[in-house]
Amino acid sequence: MLDAEWERLGRPDPFHVIEGGAGPGTLARAILAADPRCREAMRYVAVEVSATQRAMHPAGIDSVDTLPAGPVIGVVIANELLDNLAFSPVVRHDGQAHAALVDLQDDRLVVTAGPPINVGADVVVSQRAAGEWVSAAHTLLTEGRLVVIDYARQDSADVEIRTYRGHDRGREPLVALGTQDITVDVDLPQLFRSVGPPNRQIDQASWLREHGIDALVEAGRRVWEERAHLGDLEALKARSRINEAAALTDPSGLGSFTVLEWPGSSPNR
């Protein structure tokens, strides 16, 4: 996808690739290892608020804690970022929506109604931070593409707050604080009211196939068949590619994630 966008834009130099919520730099490592054609022109910027995670970023990239200042030309990507940004559950009282607050009553954490907020009638979780991030990312990008990948809901009423501990679903959000991750479905109608609809929306499995994942899998399968009896690093890498691609395109799992694309913000794009 990066090479295709670089070519479409006329091979700009520098060609920015800005990743929001980069974590320990896993995606950056994969892209550098793939050695794309745009590599010499590419300036990879990994945005990660955690200093501990930034310390693990690979050499050869810019590691920062906030989105850089624009304007830039290239690709901004957020893979499972929006679901981890701050959100506020909505409590409805006397027909008015309120931001949920957490209070301590009788040694128990309970949810109470906070200040009134202006959200849609079906909204169950206010996701203002998600809209603000997408707006900021879109504004800094003049030419190119903003790509957001996340699990999302088409209907605001279906949005669910989720907790995870390890690889399993966790308990209620206010139970065992600090021992489980708390995340939320991305509310697409709410997001689009904030930043405008994308020019493209597609599921992750279809998006990856459009960008050649099947060819990569087939190449990996050939290497595995040729080298499986050796059990060397190349064989193991090929086998890993096959397994990872199956997980990323699984229609009952990661393959059903939503991919949203917005073009650069320049009126002359």
ZADOKOL-323040 format. One record per residue (C-alpha): residue in three letters; y, x, z. Coordinates in steps of 0.02 Angstrom, whole numbers, padded with zeros to 5 digits, always signed. Example, Ala and Ser with C-alpha at 12.3 -4.5 7.8 and 13.67 -1.06 7.14 Angstrom:
# ZADOKOL-323040
ala-00225+00615+00390
ser-00053+00684+00357
This chain:
# ZADOKOL-323040
met+00000+00000+00000
leu+00122+00141+00041
asp+00096+00229-00125
ala+00115+00064-00220
glu+00280+00026-00132
trp+00343+00203-00157
glu+00306+00190-00343
arg+00385+00017-00354
leu+00544+00082-00275
gly+00556+00226-00399
arg+00484+00364-00287
pro+00630+00379-00165
asp+00647+00537-00061
pro+00653+00514+00085
phe+00532+00369+00091
his+00531+00300+00268
val+00376+00230+00350
ile+00426+00157+00518
glu+00289+00093+00633
gly+00338-00019+00779
gly+00226-00014+00932
ala+00139+00144+00873
gly+00035+00169+01032
pro-00050+00340+01034
gly-00022+00365+00847
thr-00189+00303+00780
leu-00116+00229+00621
ala-00006+00381+00591
arg-00158+00495+00602
ala-00255+00388+00479
ile-00111+00388+00354
leu-00085+00575+00366
ala-00272+00605+00346
ala-00274+00496+00189
asp-00144+00613+00111
pro-00053+00479+00008
arg+00041+00525-00150
cys+00204+00488-00062
arg+00165+00616+00075
glu+00296+00745+00024
ala+00434+00614+00019
met+00372+00517+00171
arg+00463+00522+00336
tyr+00349+00439+00462
val+00437+00369+00615
ala+00324+00309+00758
val+00417+00193+00878
glu+00335+00182+01049
val+00419+00141+01216
ser+00285+00227+01322
ala+00317+00412+01348
thr+00133+00437+01389
gln+00083+00364+01221
arg+00217+00461+01128
ala+00148+00622+01200
met-00013+00589+01102
his+00073+00569+00933
pro+00016+00690+00798
ala+00123+00831+00732
gly+00220+00800+00573
ile+00301+00635+00622
asp+00457+00579+00713
ser+00413+00505+00883
val+00549+00391+00956
asp+00566+00252+01084
thr+00677+00131+00985
leu+00699+00078+00805
pro+00805+00205+00711
ala+00974+00162+00642
gly+00979+00105+00462
pro+00998+00092+00322
val+00830+00157+00263
ile+00720+00137+00110
gly+00533+00117+00134
val+00412+00015+00237
val+00425-00050+00415
ile+00259-00104+00488
ala+00213-00191+00651
asn+00027-00206+00682
glu-00009-00317+00833
leu+00163-00286+00907
leu+00243-00458+00916
asp+00106-00532+01026
asn+00143-00399+01157
leu+00332-00421+01166
ala+00409-00514+01312
phe+00390-00703+01307
ser+00424-00849+01421
pro+00310-00999+01445
val+00402-01164+01431
val+00403-01292+01570
arg+00462-01468+01528
his+00550-01570+01661
asp+00633-01739+01632
gly+00622-01711+01445
gln+00711-01543+01453
ala+00631-01376+01413
his+00649-01240+01544
ala+00598-01058+01550
ala+00453-01037+01670
leu+00483-00935+01827
val+00354-00868+01948
asp+00381-00902+02133
leu+00284-00860+02291
gln+00235-01013+02390
asp+00113-01010+02536
asp+00054-00836+02483
arg+00016-00899+02308
leu+00104-00865+02143
val+00157-01029+02063
val+00253-01074+01906
thr+00420-01164+01928
ala+00554-01226+01809
gly+00694-01101+01777
pro+00852-01117+01672
pro+00855-01243+01528
ile+00821-01169+01357
asn+00844-01234+01181
val+00676-01232+01092
gly+00582-01347+00975
ala+00496-01501+01042
asp+00322-01427+01016
val+00358-01252+01080
val+00250-01201+01229
val+00303-01018+01235
ser+00477-00953+01199
gln+00464-00793+01095
arg+00643-00738+01076
ala+00602-00552+01084
ala+00485-00566+00934
gly+00622-00643+00828
glu+00747-00513+00884
trp+00630-00370+00839
val+00592-00438+00665
ser+00777-00468+00635
ala+00822-00290+00687
ala+00684-00214+00582
his+00732-00317+00430
thr+00916-00273+00447
leu+00887-00084+00448
leu+00779-00093+00291
thr+00884-00106+00134
glu+00750-00076+00002
gly+00564-00093+00028
arg+00457-00205+00134
leu+00437-00263+00314
val+00253-00298+00354
val+00200-00388+00512
ile+00015-00407+00557
asp-00036-00513+00706
tyr-00137-00660+00765
ala-00029-00812+00742
arg-00023-01001+00742
gln+00044-01117+00608
asp+00083-01251+00738
ser+00189-01214+00891
ala+00087-01332+00998
asp-00070-01227+00967
val+00003-01065+01037
glu-00101-00997+01179
ile-00067-00866+01312
arg-00217-00750+01321
thr-00277-00621+01445
tyr-00399-00480+01414
arg-00490-00360+01528
gly-00581-00225+01433
his-00643-00310+01276
asp-00673-00480+01357
arg-00562-00629+01392
gly-00481-00619+01564
arg-00435-00743+01698
glu-00277-00847+01724
pro-00117-00745+01693
leu-00061-00749+01875
val-00231-00695+01942
ala-00269-00512+01975
leu-00100-00449+01916
gly-00104-00274+01844
thr-00289-00278+01803
gln-00283-00370+01636
asp-00177-00375+01479
ile-00072-00530+01446
thr-00033-00575+01266
val+00011-00727+01163
asp-00014-00801+00989
val+00136-00777+00876
asp+00222-00944+00850
leu+00259-00942+00664
pro+00374-01095+00653
gln+00478-01027+00797
leu+00484-00853+00719
phe+00537-00921+00549
arg+00676-01026+00627
ser+00742-00865+00702
val+00730-00743+00556
gly+00692-00850+00404
pro+00523-00868+00318
pro+00439-00717+00238
asn+00422-00707+00051
arg+00234-00690+00076
gln+00102-00744+00201
ile-00083-00702+00183
asp-00236-00669+00293
gln-00278-00489+00336
ala-00446-00487+00246
ser-00368-00540+00081
trp-00220-00421+00104
leu-00335-00272+00134
arg-00441-00316-00017
glu-00285-00323-00125
his-00244-00147-00067
gly-00414-00074-00109
ile-00520-00082+00048
asp-00675-00129-00052
ala-00661+00029-00157
leu-00644+00134+00000
val-00797+00052+00075
glu-00897+00082-00083
ala-00846+00265-00084
gly-00896+00279+00098
arg-01063+00196+00062
arg-01101+00324-00074
val-01062+00468+00043
trp-01170+00391+00180
glu-01317+00368+00063
glu-01301+00548+00002
arg-01278+00628+00173
ala-01358+00513+00301
his-01508+00627+00314
leu-01391+00770+00363
gly-01300+00674+00497
asp-01147+00785+00475
leu-00965+00743+00505
glu-00936+00681+00327
ala-01083+00562+00341
leu-01023+00497+00509
lys-00846+00471+00442
ala-00915+00372+00295
arg-01021+00264+00409
ser-00872+00234+00523
arg-00766+00180+00374
ile-00897+00050+00325
asn-00907-00021+00501
glu-00719-00023+00528
ala-00689-00112+00362
ala-00817-00245+00408
ala-00725-00278+00572
leu-00553-00282+00490
thr-00609-00409+00359
asp-00718-00519+00471
pro-00655-00697+00438
ser-00703-00750+00615
gly-00608-00605+00693
leu-00480-00478+00635
gly-00493-00535+00455
ser-00408-00698+00502
phe-00252-00611+00567
thr-00092-00659+00478
val+00005-00536+00369
leu+00189-00575+00341
glu+00300-00482+00218
trp+00489-00485+00203
pro+00582-00389+00066
gly+00721-00268+00112
ser+00884-00346+00167
ser+00994-00276+00027
pro+01070-00412-00082
asn+01039-00297-00232
arg+00851-00277-00203
